[in-house]
């Protein structure tokens, strides 16, 4: 017997970042939108203990030891329910690796749901979300999907209404960016400035609720974008190419380095993708739509 869970990528349509806290984290107002790029995590019993394998684009960059969030999820669930973590987790990657789209977090949420189903632990949604929050700031949203406001360090979620589909183009970059490094650069750039408390932008919430892409394009923002561009200036060329191709909005996705482009509709997204692909400013181009469902057990 095995269980396969499909889990989506995310884009941040608002990422407001507060000053560094004493624990090193930052308070956030993080509006997530799940999009239709997916990883799949398959859990199969394994008498030899915990094992992780991976296939797909950039699979060679995915750690296969117990630092992998999928492995950590299995270990956390097993410990909570007093059982041995005897499971083979196979990850089929389609979300860009180290791209600011929560691919690792998605794998953690996917493994948690897959192991819960495989082992019949019967964990409540609240228990699963509690484990997700222990694993990382983005992991709870990967479980929930749709759209949500994340506060605290991003792990406290309020689900949001979405009134229609939003069409996106994503351009993974030639190399990755470390999320801790981007936050350190944010802190460096913020030295000597008063950083306001992060709050959700009502214009973003309204645009999501109405399904209004034009209104969302005016409102999207990412406080980490200057830091990502400081560490990876070439991303500016990709952003410029997407704007020139007709994107309603262009921004770095989360901590980067994937860049995200909001399009009017599916046809426009395809056209923008073609221009970006020919621009030579990125290593790949993907189209997707949201809001997508969260982690889902496949039949």
C-alpha positions as CSV (number, residue, x, y, z in Angstrom):
1,X,0.0,0.0,0.0
2,X,1.1,3.5,-0.7
3,X,-0.4,7.0,-0.4
4,X,0.3,9.9,-2.8
5,X,-0.4,13.5,-1.9
6,X,-0.3,16.4,-4.4
7,X,0.7,19.8,-2.9
8,X,0.9,23.2,-4.6
9,X,3.5,26.0,-4.9
10,X,2.7,29.5,-3.6
11,X,3.2,33.0,-4.6
12,X,3.2,35.9,-2.1
13,X,0.9,38.7,-3.4
14,X,1.9,40.7,-0.3
15,X,4.9,40.2,1.9
16,X,5.3,42.8,4.5
17,X,8.3,42.3,6.8
18,X,8.8,43.8,10.3
19,X,12.0,44.4,12.1
20,X,14.1,41.5,13.3
21,X,12.8,40.0,16.6
22,X,15.1,39.0,19.5
23,X,14.7,35.4,18.3
24,X,16.0,36.3,14.8
25,X,12.7,35.9,13.1
26,X,10.6,38.7,11.6
27,X,6.9,39.4,12.1
28,X,5.1,39.2,8.8
29,X,1.9,40.1,7.0
30,X,2.2,37.4,4.3
31,X,-0.7,37.0,1.9
32,X,-0.2,33.6,0.2
33,X,-1.9,32.4,-3.0
34,X,-1.5,28.7,-4.0
35,X,-0.9,28.1,-7.7
36,X,-1.1,25.1,-10.0
37,X,2.5,23.9,-9.9
38,X,2.7,20.8,-7.8
39,X,5.0,18.4,-6.1
40,X,3.8,14.9,-5.3
41,X,4.9,12.9,-2.2
42,X,4.3,9.2,-2.1
43,X,4.6,7.4,1.3
44,X,5.2,3.6,1.2
45,X,6.0,1.3,4.2
46,X,9.7,0.5,4.4
47,X,10.9,-2.1,7.0
48,X,14.4,-0.6,6.8
49,X,13.3,2.7,8.3
50,X,13.0,6.2,6.9
51,X,14.2,6.8,3.4
52,X,13.8,9.7,1.0
53,X,14.2,9.7,-2.8
54,X,13.4,12.4,-5.4
55,X,13.0,12.8,-9.1
56,X,12.2,15.7,-11.4
57,X,13.7,19.0,-12.3
58,X,16.6,20.0,-10.0
59,X,16.1,16.8,-8.0
60,X,19.9,16.7,-7.5
61,X,19.6,19.8,-5.3
62,X,17.1,18.2,-2.9
63,X,18.7,16.8,0.3
64,X,17.8,13.2,0.9
65,X,18.8,13.0,4.5
66,X,16.8,13.9,7.6
67,X,17.2,17.6,7.0
68,X,14.6,17.3,4.2
69,X,11.3,18.8,5.4
70,X,9.5,15.7,4.2
71,X,11.7,13.5,6.4
72,X,11.3,15.9,9.3
73,X,7.5,15.8,8.9
74,X,7.4,12.0,9.0
75,X,9.6,12.0,12.1
76,X,7.5,14.5,13.9
77,X,4.3,12.6,13.2
78,X,5.8,9.3,14.2
79,X,7.1,10.8,17.5
80,X,3.8,12.3,18.3
81,X,2.0,9.0,17.8
82,X,4.7,6.8,19.3
83,X,5.5,4.7,16.3
84,X,8.6,4.0,14.2
85,X,9.0,6.2,11.1
86,X,9.4,3.2,8.8
87,X,8.5,4.8,5.5
88,X,9.9,5.5,2.1
89,X,9.1,9.0,0.9
90,X,9.4,9.5,-2.8
91,X,9.1,13.2,-4.0
92,X,8.2,14.0,-7.6
93,X,9.4,17.6,-8.0
94,X,7.8,20.1,-10.3
95,X,8.0,23.2,-8.0
96,X,11.3,25.1,-8.6
97,X,13.9,24.2,-6.0
98,X,15.2,27.1,-3.9
99,X,12.9,29.4,-5.9
100,X,10.9,31.2,-3.2
101,X,7.8,29.2,-4.1
102,X,7.8,27.0,-1.0
103,X,8.7,23.7,-2.7
104,X,10.4,22.4,0.4
105,X,7.5,23.4,2.6
106,X,5.1,21.8,0.1
107,X,7.1,18.5,0.5
108,X,6.9,18.7,4.2
109,X,3.1,19.2,4.2
110,X,2.7,16.5,1.6
111,X,4.7,14.0,3.6
112,X,2.8,14.8,6.7
113,X,-0.6,14.2,5.1
114,X,0.6,11.1,3.3
115,X,2.1,9.5,6.5
116,X,-1.1,10.4,8.4
117,X,-3.2,8.6,5.8
118,X,-0.7,5.6,5.5
119,X,-0.4,5.1,9.2
120,X,-4.0,5.8,10.0
121,X,-3.1,8.1,12.8
122,X,-6.3,10.1,12.5
123,X,-4.6,13.4,13.4
124,X,-7.0,16.4,13.4
125,X,-6.5,19.3,11.1
126,X,-5.4,21.4,14.1
127,X,-2.8,18.8,15.1
128,X,-1.4,18.6,11.5
129,X,-1.3,22.4,11.4
130,X,0.6,22.5,14.7
131,X,3.2,20.1,13.4
132,X,3.4,22.1,10.2
133,X,4.1,25.3,12.2
134,X,6.9,23.5,14.0
135,X,8.5,22.5,10.7
136,X,8.6,26.0,9.1
137,X,6.8,29.2,8.5
138,X,5.4,28.3,5.1
139,X,4.5,24.7,5.8
140,X,1.0,25.4,7.3
141,X,-0.1,27.2,4.1
142,X,1.1,24.4,1.9
143,X,-1.3,22.1,3.8
144,X,-4.2,24.6,3.6
145,X,-3.8,26.1,0.0
146,X,-6.2,28.5,-1.5
147,X,-5.4,32.0,-0.2
148,X,-4.5,33.0,3.3
149,X,-3.0,35.7,5.4
150,X,0.0,34.5,7.5
151,X,0.9,36.5,10.6
152,X,3.5,36.0,13.3
153,X,6.4,34.5,11.3
154,X,3.8,33.5,8.7
155,X,2.6,30.3,10.4
156,X,-0.7,31.7,11.9
157,X,-3.2,31.6,9.1
158,X,-6.5,33.3,8.3
159,X,-8.0,31.8,5.2
160,X,-9.2,34.4,2.6
161,X,-11.9,34.6,0.0
162,X,-10.9,34.4,-3.7
163,X,-13.4,35.5,-6.3
164,X,-11.8,34.2,-9.4
165,X,-8.8,32.7,-11.1
166,X,-5.5,34.6,-11.3
167,X,-3.1,33.7,-14.1
168,X,0.7,33.8,-13.5
169,X,4.0,33.3,-15.3
170,X,6.9,32.2,-13.2
171,X,10.6,32.5,-14.3
172,X,13.0,30.4,-12.3
173,X,16.5,31.9,-12.2
174,X,19.8,30.4,-13.1
175,X,20.8,29.9,-9.5
176,X,19.2,29.8,-6.1
177,X,19.0,32.3,-3.2
178,X,19.2,31.4,0.4
179,X,16.2,32.6,2.4
180,X,18.3,33.3,5.5
181,X,20.7,35.3,3.4
182,X,17.9,37.4,1.9
183,X,16.6,38.2,5.4
184,X,20.1,39.2,6.5
185,X,20.3,41.5,3.5
186,X,16.9,42.9,4.4
187,X,18.2,43.7,7.9
188,X,21.4,45.3,6.5
189,X,19.4,47.5,4.1
190,X,17.0,48.4,6.9
191,X,19.8,49.6,9.3
192,X,19.0,53.0,10.8
193,X,15.4,53.0,9.5
194,X,12.2,52.6,11.5
195,X,10.4,49.5,10.2
196,X,6.6,49.7,10.6
197,X,4.6,46.8,12.0
198,X,3.5,44.6,9.1
199,X,-0.2,44.7,8.3
200,X,-2.3,43.2,5.5
201,X,-3.1,45.6,2.6
202,X,-6.8,46.0,2.3
203,X,-6.4,46.6,-1.4
204,X,-4.9,43.2,-1.8
205,X,-7.6,41.5,0.2
206,X,-10.3,43.3,-1.8
207,X,-8.7,42.4,-5.2
208,X,-8.5,38.7,-4.2
209,X,-12.1,38.7,-3.0
210,X,-13.3,40.2,-6.3
211,X,-11.1,38.2,-8.5
212,X,-9.8,41.4,-10.0
213,X,-6.4,41.0,-11.6
214,X,-6.0,44.6,-12.6
215,X,-6.6,45.8,-9.0
216,X,-4.3,43.1,-7.6
217,X,-1.6,44.2,-10.0
218,X,-1.6,47.7,-8.5
219,X,-1.5,46.4,-4.9
220,X,1.0,43.5,-4.9
221,X,4.2,44.2,-2.9
222,X,7.2,42.3,-1.5
223,X,9.4,43.9,1.2
224,X,12.1,41.3,0.4
225,X,12.4,42.3,-3.2
226,X,15.1,45.0,-2.7
227,X,17.2,42.5,-0.7
228,X,16.8,39.8,-3.4
229,X,17.8,42.2,-6.1
230,X,20.8,43.4,-4.1
231,X,22.1,39.9,-3.9
232,X,21.0,38.9,-7.4
233,X,20.9,42.1,-9.6
234,X,20.3,40.1,-12.8
235,X,16.7,39.5,-11.6
236,X,16.0,43.1,-12.6
237,X,16.5,42.1,-16.2
238,X,13.9,39.4,-15.9
239,X,11.4,41.7,-14.2
240,X,12.0,44.3,-17.0
241,X,11.5,41.7,-19.7
242,X,8.2,40.5,-18.2
243,X,6.9,44.1,-17.9
244,X,7.8,44.8,-21.5
245,X,6.0,41.6,-22.5
246,X,2.7,43.0,-21.1
247,X,2.6,41.6,-17.5
248,X,0.1,43.5,-15.3
249,X,2.6,43.2,-12.4
250,X,6.1,41.8,-12.0
251,X,7.7,40.9,-8.7
252,X,10.1,38.6,-7.0
253,X,8.3,35.6,-5.5
254,X,8.9,35.5,-1.7
255,X,12.6,35.5,-1.0
256,X,13.4,34.7,-4.6
257,X,15.0,34.2,-7.0
258,X,11.9,33.1,-9.0
259,X,10.2,36.1,-10.5
260,X,6.4,36.2,-10.9
261,X,4.3,37.9,-13.5
262,X,0.5,38.5,-13.2
263,X,-1.3,38.2,-16.5
264,X,-4.8,39.3,-17.6
265,X,-5.8,35.7,-18.7
266,X,-4.4,32.4,-19.8
267,X,-3.7,33.6,-23.3
268,X,-1.8,36.6,-22.0
269,X,0.2,34.4,-19.7
270,X,1.1,32.2,-22.6
271,X,2.3,35.2,-24.6
272,X,4.3,36.6,-21.7
273,X,5.9,33.2,-21.2
274,X,7.0,33.0,-24.8
275,X,8.7,36.4,-24.7
276,X,10.4,35.6,-21.4
277,X,11.6,32.3,-22.8
278,X,13.2,34.1,-25.7
279,X,14.7,36.8,-23.6
280,X,17.6,34.8,-22.2
281,X,17.1,36.3,-18.8
282,X,15.9,33.1,-17.0
283,X,16.5,29.4,-17.1
284,X,12.9,28.3,-17.4
285,X,9.4,29.7,-17.7
286,X,6.2,28.2,-16.2
287,X,2.5,29.2,-16.3
288,X,0.1,28.5,-13.5
289,X,-3.2,29.7,-12.1
290,X,-4.6,30.2,-8.6
291,X,-6.1,29.8,-6.1
292,X,-5.2,26.1,-6.1
293,X,-6.3,23.6,-3.5
294,X,-3.9,22.7,-0.7
295,X,-2.4,19.3,0.0
296,X,-4.7,16.6,-1.4
297,X,-4.6,12.8,-1.1
298,X,-4.8,11.4,-4.6
299,X,-6.9,8.3,-5.4
